[in-house]
Amino acid sequence: MITDYNRLSGLQKVAILFSVLGESLALTLVAGLSKTDIRKIRAAMRELGNVSFAVKKRVIEEFYFSFVSEKFQSSDEDEPKKPFEFLKQLTDEQLVALLQPEEPRVVAIVLAQLPAERRILVMNRMSPEEKGRVLIEMGNLNDVPLEAVVNVAADLKEKSHFLPRTVQFSRGGGKEIAEILSEMSPEEEEKFLEAINRESPELAKEIKKYYLTFEDIFEYFPDNLLRDLMNSVELDTIALALKGMPEERVNRVIENLPQKKQAMYEPVEGAVAKREVDKARKQIVQQARQMEKDGVFHLEDLVGGGEMIE
């Protein structure tokens, strides 16, 4: 009886597929075979002998997910699409980071798309409990509908766009992500911060060491640093950014302005589009980040309660 999947040749795997599914159905999955190829497969089927259920299951899974990856057609395109093709563009560290917060079934679906060496790399980063759950799911993937597999691929591809580009992800991920977030619009920043906080609280905590929000300015900046920041920003921008802020914060900003600017300050009255307020706050945050780049302060020191560099 054949019990070792890893010792099977490609021809033997195809022969097992044909024996399980029947020739007619198997030919719809393995297209482009010549008459000679089919004769070889039939001969291999006769020579197989008994094959264990576990080996048959592995063969079916391999062909099923190969079919999903290579033959899925979009509704409006003639060219075949490969939903998991984007995985090839990810570094090993990025791949591990992408899968870390995912459910075992999602991880199992992705592992089925990977070559053996990358599959082992991901598995080696898991705890024994996680490995067990993923392996169990891998044994039940034939129950997953094609549409669900494609949806998993689309969701992960979207998430992969926001992974740090550096190969040093595991050592500098928090800082890298903070820099990426700082380049986004306020709406995108909020969206992805919420997603990261929900899916990976530890990563969110790491990002916080390097990531600065408008609210953080009031929480962490001492008066002398707040004064330097606000003096480097246009008064109209300050007034717009303070729209809707608590009175004590507005008063603190005004009190740290030079007397001439205090006299000129006028609050923004009436309704204002949220995007305009967010834009003004973003400008102030960007100026604060520029001050950090110039060495005026280190955010890690402020957040961690360390000494501020003057």
N, C-alpha and C positions, 0 to 999 in steps of 0.2 A: 504493500500500500504506500502511496506517495503521501508523505506527511510534512516534508520540508519545502515550504514555498520558495525560499531563497535559492534553492538549487534547480528550480525550473528554468528551462530555456524559454525564449520568446515563443517559439513554435508550440511548445507544450502548453503554455498559458492560453494561446489561442485555441488549441485543441480542447482544453478544459472548458473554455467559454462556449465553444460549439456544442460540446456534449451536454452542458447544463441547459443552454437556451434552445438548442435545436438549430440545425443549419440555416433554416429560412430566416429566423429572427436574428441570429448572429450575423448573417450577411448584411442586414440593414445597419448594423453598428460598425462593422469592419468593412468599409467600402473599398473599392478599387482592387480587389483580389483577382488575379488571373486564374485561369482554369488549372494551371500547374500548381499555383499556391493552394487552391482548394483541394487538389489531390494530395498534396503533402499534409494538409491539415487532417484529412480523412485518415491517412495512413498513421499519423501521430495519435489520433483518437483510438485506433485499434491497438496501438502499442502501450497506451497509458496504463491499463490495468485499473485497480481500485485507487481512488483519490479520496483523501479524508475530507470531511465536511468543512473543516477549518480552512484547508487549502482552497477548496472551491469558493468559499466565501471571500477569501482574500483576492482571488482572481476576478470575481464579479465586481468587487469594490474598485479594484484598480481600473478595470475597463469602464465602469460606470463614471468614475470621476474624470477619467481621461476624456470620455465622451462629453461630459459637462464642460470641461475646460476648452476643448478644441472644436466642438461642433455646434455650440450654442449660437443660434442665429438671432440677430436683432430683428425687430419687426420691420425696419425701414432700411436695412442694408443688405447687400448681396454678399459682402465679404464675411467670412466666419470670424466671430469674436471670441477672444479668450479672456473670460472674466477675471482670472487670477494672474494674468500676464504681468501685472504691475508688481507682483511679489519679486520678480527677478531684478527689479530696479532698487530694491531695498537692501541696505547693508544688513549683516547678521544682527547687529545691535538694534537697528530700527525694527527688524522683524520681531525680535523678542519683545521690544517695547510695545509694538502694535498689538501683539497677542496677549500680553500680560493681563490686561483688565477684562478680557473676553471670557464668555462662558465656555465650559469644556466642550460643548458640541461645536461651537464656532471654531475653537482651536483645532478640534479633530478634523473638521472640514478643510481647514487650511493645510494641516499636516498632510492630508491626502493628496494635495497638489504639489508637495515639495519633493525634491530628490532626497535620497536616504540621508546624506550627510547633513543637510540643513534640518531635516526632521529630527535627527539625533541632537543637533545643537540646541534646538528649541526645547526638546524634552529634558536635556541636561540642566536647563535653567529652572525646572519645576521641582516642587517638593514631591516626596513620594505619594502623598495624598492626591495632589493635582495630577500626577502622571497616571495614577490608577483611574481617576475619573475620565481623563481624556482617552485612555486606552479602551475603556468600556464604551465610550461614545463612538470610537472608531469602529468598534464591532457592530454598531447599529446604524451606520450611515446609509445603508441601502434603504432605510425607511424615510430618508429625507427627500422631499419632493424637489424636482429640478428647479422650480421657481424659487424655492427657499435658498438653494445653494447660490443661485445667481444673485439674489438679494443680499446674501452675506458678502459676496464678492464686491458688490457695489458699495455697501456700507463701509467695508474695510478700506476700499480704495479712496473713498472720501476722507476717512480719518487719516490715511497715510499722507495726505497732502500737508498735514500740519505737524508731521514729525520733524525733529531737527535734522538738518542735512549733514551734520558732521558725523564722522565715523566714531567720534569720541562720545557718543550719546550717553553711555552709562556713567561717564565721569562728569559731564558738563551739561546734562540734559535740561536741568532747571533753568540755567542761565540762557541756554540756547532758545528754549521755548519762550522765555520772557522777552527776548529780543524780537522773536517772530510776532508775538502778541502786540508788542509796542508799535508795529508797523500796520496793524489792522485798524479798521474803523471801530469806533466805540461799540457799535452793535455786534460786530464780529468778536471783539475782545470779550464782551460779556458772555456771548454764546459759548465760546470755547473754554473760557475759564470755568463756567458752570459745568460743562461736560467733563473737564479734567477733574474738577473737585468731586464730582459725583462718581466717576469711574476709578480715579486713582488719588485718594486723599494724600498719600505720601508724596506723590509727584507734585501735587498742588502746594504742599507745604514747602517743598524744595524751590518751586517757582517763586514763592512769596519772598524768598531771600533776595531776589533780583528784580522783582516786578513792582512797579510803582503805580498807584492809582491816585486820582484827585483826592479821594478821602484820606489816603495814607499821608498826604502832605500835612493835614491837620493833626493826624494822630502821632506822627513821628518827628516832624520838623520842629526844632526849638525856634523861639522867636527870632533870633539873629539870622537863622537860615531862611525862615519864612520871609523876613524883611528883604534879604538879598534877592530871593526868587521873585517876589512881587515887584520889586523895583526894576527888574529886567524885562517886565511884561507891560504892554500897553494898558493904560487905565481902562479903556473901553472893553478890552478883553477880560480884565479882572471883573468889571461890573457884570458882564454877561455871564461869566463863569460862576459868579456868586448868586445868580438868580435861583431862588428856591432853596438856598442853603439856610441852615439854622441861624438865628440872629447872633448867637455867641460866636460863631465862626466868621460871620460877616464882620462883626465888630473887631475880632482879633486881627483880621487882615487890614482893616482900615487903620487900626491903632499902630500897625507896623509900617504904614506908609509914611513918607516924609510929609511934613505939615502942608506943604504946597499941594501935594496930591490929595491929601485928606480933604482940603477945602474944595478941590475940583471934583471929587468923587460924587457921582450921582447914581443911585440904584436904577436898574432897568425896570421900568413900569410896564404893566399890561402883559398880555399873552405873548409868549415867544416860543417858536418851534423848538422842540427838544433837541433836534439835531444841531441847531445853532448853539445851544448851551453846551452840548457835548463837545462840539468843535472847539469852543473857547477853552473848556477844561482840558481838552487834549493838548492844546497849544501850551498851556501852563505846565502840564506834565512833561511834555517834550522838552521844555526849557529846563525843568528840574533834572531830567535825564542828561541833558547837555552839561549841566553843572557837575553832575557826577562824573561824566567823562573827563571833565576838566580838572578833576581831583579835589573839588570843593568839599565833597563828603563821600562816604561809602554807605550805600544803602544797607548792606549787611550789618554795619556797625549801628546804624540807627534802629533797625528792626530788632537787632539782638541786644540793644542797650549798651553797646560798646562806646568807646571814645570817638567823637566826631573829629575829622581832620579839618583844621581851619585853613 
